[in-house]
Amino acid sequence: MRPKIYIDGREGTTGLQIYERLGDRDDIELLLIDEDKRKDTEERRKFLNAADIVFLCLPDAAAREAVSLIENDAVCVIDASTAHRTDPDWDYGFAELSRAHRAAIAASRRVANPGCHASGFIASAYPLVSCGIVPEDFAFTCSSLTGYSGGGKKMIAEYTDENRDPRHDSERIYGLDLHHKHLPEMVYVCGLTQLPVFVPIVGDFYKGMATTLMLPGVDAHRVHEALADHYAGQKLVTVAPFGGEEPVIYANTMAGRDSMRLIVCGHAEQTIVTALFDNLGKGASGAAVQNMNIMLGSEETTGLVL
């Protein structure tokens, strides 16, 4: 019997991307709510409790409400919102971080899907903290350049409108209060004792992301060796040869893929690590489908583009 999958919030950017990855699969059954009832609480309750796995592609408050509607203890949930990423009762959905993370996802009924900017930061920082190359109180600084699809339908409309603001031709730095919503997740998952200085940037391209950590006083070759060892054998997170494949890095290199590529550059006294991925792939919907595959015991790359 095929597992039943329901996407609550299928109309949003993340939900649509999950649906695209699942729509042609014959090993699962997608439950589809009638369009005119997708905001009907009682109808949603039926679907939420009828599924084996539910994807929540909703704002935080709506995601919490959806969880409260689930009365069937057998239902597994993958939440793509920020609501549960620092909740100890939820398992963090980044399998490549450790064997323990992967095992927890496989056995979990509640998985918090990582945030896009946070995925790039954590993929680089977590292994370096866990192996002791940088301490838990390291003063991390990070910039993260993303395509505008990461802002959802509203931002996509801002960039695609024929009468758009001409300033959108250039990069837009935001989160200037330095309290971005992904920061608690970065600190919590990596076990940090101080907040990173984090600057997100939106560029005039649809999707793709380049999240760069800057590590003063850290040997780049040690960092490269540690990350290469940590991700050896992984299918969806890989490490480029030291210095990368070319002398520049383009933020949209991994657009259209569900994998991530880490590039380490620098010398004995300074290092940068750039995580390249698709903000809608390994940064959102692709990661959610990977988590579903692991929970079902399927090959983790099923339905994904590497």
Secondary structure, DSSP 8 states (H G I E B T S, - for coil): ---EEEEETTTSHHHHHHHHHHTT-SSSEEE---GGGTT-HHHHHHHHHH-SEEEE-S-HHHHHHHHHH---TT-EEEE-SSTTTT-TTSEE--GGG-HHHHHHHHH-SEEE---HHHHHHHHHHHHHHHTTSS-TT---EEEEEEEGGGGHHHHHHHHHSTT--GGGGS-EE--TTS--TTHHHHHHHHT-SS--EEEEEEESSSS-EEEEEEEET--HHHHHHHHHHHTTT-SSEEE-STT-SSSS--TTTTTT-S-EEEEEEE-SSEEEEEEEE-TTIIIIIHHHHHHHHHHHTS-TTTT---
